[in-house]
Amino acid sequence: MEGHQSIVIAVFSTSSGIGKTITAINLAAEFAKEGYRACLVDLDLQFGDVMSYLKLPSGVTLADAQNALLRSPENFRITDFLTEYRHEDVSFFVLPPPRDVYDAYIIRISTIENIIYQLSGFNFIILDLPAVFSALNLAVLDLSTIINFIGVMDFLPAVKNYKVGYDTLLRFGYEEQKVRLVENRSDSQKFIRSRDVERLLGTKFYHRLPNDFPAVSKSIREGRPLMFAAPQSALTRSYWDLVGRYTGRPKSAKRPYEQKKPGAFMRFFGM
Amino acid sequence: MAERVILLEHDEDMAARLAAALRATSDFTLAATYHDAISALGKGGVFRPHLCLIDVENEDALEHLPDFAEHFPTATILGLMEEWNADTAERVLAAGGTGCILKPFQVQDLLDAIALYKRRGQPKPSRTLTFFSPKGRAGRTTLAAVLAIELARLSGESVALIDADLQFGDLSMFFDINPPHSIIDAAHDIKLLTPATFAPYFHPLGNNVWLLSSPDRPEYAELVDAEGLIEVIRMASNLFRFVLVDLPAGFSPISIALCEFADTDFLVTMINSGQEVRHVRRSMRMFALWESYGKHVHTIFTRVNPCTTEEKEKLERELGHPVSDILPNEYQMTAITGAGRLMKELPRDTLLIKIIGYMAEDIINGRR
């Protein structure tokens, strides 16, 4: 986007239920923790989970934002339609999807493009997308800086869909540099080895997220990002690492919240 | 032995052409030709026909079709039409006819059509069932595939699986096949097809189940619309007694149109993060509306643990709507479907497959 400083990270996949929303939330939280202004836009317009995973009330939504924008573009301020998530010293903003499933249909692509443009006050804009190549998804993938293309390689049809999705992204002309392949639940028990998947894809994963089902469950149950719900989890650390790669954080940096209470298990492995 | 045929054809020239075709073979004996339904019904009985060929483009003949089915209960009753008409074909099935064929025909066309309709099963209208889930990874495709296998096994009739998850359909992987045709080809060609020419678009999975697969590139999904897919399902209904359609996750013009078209919708959700009941509740408004029009809507929760009546009642309270079935997790299924061995290694002794078997029985017996 011309004249737009924000880094837009699309969290995309070609299967559901593989950790997109958890990834989007934790990216936003980790960016915020590092002092960046972060905004998370839930573009799963029908069945978005961001608000419930954070236990936030959907006061005003994207549907209200669109109404206001269409009614009076000159008076429109996107900040009026954002919901803040705040816990301890971490704060980031969320733009919720419409409350009603059927309102998903009235959201225009041009509205979303306009709104993302108006979020230029944020350093990072994270987009949580549904698993489909739709006109809306393609439009926002176009204006994204990075496509965080996430997958779980535990099931052969899912690997097929990941490969098909990656090939399609390249065929649609997205640069290889823009598409960052992220393997989720990379250490879970599975029949398929990551090495074989990489051979199939013809490229390496950019990042691997370990599996920690209890931590994710606790995070959803408590409505808090992993840094609060499970600070010692290897998954939490992995999100911190991923964000560090996006912000260019020096390798020597230490995680703030990890040092408070290192678990015996972590110490044993020298983590 | 030659099959005795009576022919009801209002157009004399056409009747002569058809008669000539039938006489050219020893497979059929033309017992009598009639030009009106009353004569055919009154006089045709003396010939105890095996096959009735009836000009169903004529409204009078079409209206009398149930009488033919009643008078000649053991006969094959084929409607004749010059151009394929899906509405008429449906009326023929609803009236107890066996199916339809284009006229004029060659003897081989007639033999092929009779074989296809025999394979289809009872001369009754098809059941069309769609499988919808708000989000993916709900066990939707597994339910559709297993139900297809069980419907075919328990009914002895033929079953079609149509993979309308156009971008990321997995059904061909569940059965480890690489079909030459996809649903996109079918929707593209459908206006030019008849049941006989459409049949090869389906890939045989064995045991009376056939698959029309999704395309191998997501962007091909752009090439079809809901209207074309509905024509595909209607044509498939002439070939299969049960037509099961696996949909993409979420509401889209296509998933809505196909759910609306089918006589039965399965709303499938996996219990996972705990947010799923909310998603079903949000989806329910649309389905409840269809239910009020007389459509069968079955709300299914998968991976319910423990899979007990108490758990089902708990889900019903949360949802505020009856839950049709709850299905337990079956850890083997991921490995079996992932390896494409669903047909070969269906674990029938597990609770999951047993429950789906009961669902199939209910569908066959018209209980759902």
Chai-1 contact restraints between the chains, C-beta under 6 A:
chainA,res_idxA,chainB,res_idxB,connection_type,confidence,min_distance_angstrom,max_distance_angstrom,comment,restraint_id
A,T14,B,F168,contact,1.0,0.0,6.0,A-B,restraint_1
A,S15,B,G136,contact,1.0,0.0,6.0,A-B,restraint_2
A,S16,B,K135,contact,1.0,0.0,6.0,A-B,restraint_3
A,S16,B,G136,contact,1.0,0.0,6.0,A-B,restraint_4
A,S16,B,R137,contact,1.0,0.0,6.0,A-B,restraint_5
A,S16,B,A249,contact,1.0,0.0,6.0,A-B,restraint_6
A,G17,B,R137,contact,1.0,0.0,6.0,A-B,restraint_7
A,Q46,B,G250,contact,1.0,0.0,6.0,A-B,restraint_8
A,Q46,B,F251,contact,1.0,0.0,6.0,A-B,restraint_9
A,F47,B,P134,contact,1.0,0.0,6.0,A-B,restraint_10
A,F47,B,K135,contact,1.0,0.0,6.0,A-B,restraint_11
A,F47,B,H279,contact,1.0,0.0,6.0,A-B,restraint_12
A,D49,B,Q275,contact,1.0,0.0,6.0,A-B,restraint_13
A,S52,B,Q275,contact,1.0,0.0,6.0,A-B,restraint_14
A,V101,B,R282,contact,1.0,0.0,6.0,A-B,restraint_15
A,A131,B,G136,contact,1.0,0.0,6.0,A-B,restraint_16
A,F133,B,Q167,contact,1.0,0.0,6.0,A-B,restraint_17
A,F133,B,P218,contact,1.0,0.0,6.0,A-B,restraint_18
A,F155,B,T334,contact,1.0,0.0,6.0,A-B,restraint_19
A,F155,B,G338,contact,1.0,0.0,6.0,A-B,restraint_20
A,L156,B,G338,contact,1.0,0.0,6.0,A-B,restraint_21
A,P157,B,D170,contact,1.0,0.0,6.0,A-B,restraint_22
A,P157,B,M173,contact,1.0,0.0,6.0,A-B,restraint_23
A,N161,B,F168,contact,1.0,0.0,6.0,A-B,restraint_24
A,T168,B,P218,contact,1.0,0.0,6.0,A-B,restraint_25
A,I220,B,S273,contact,1.0,0.0,6.0,A-B,restraint_26
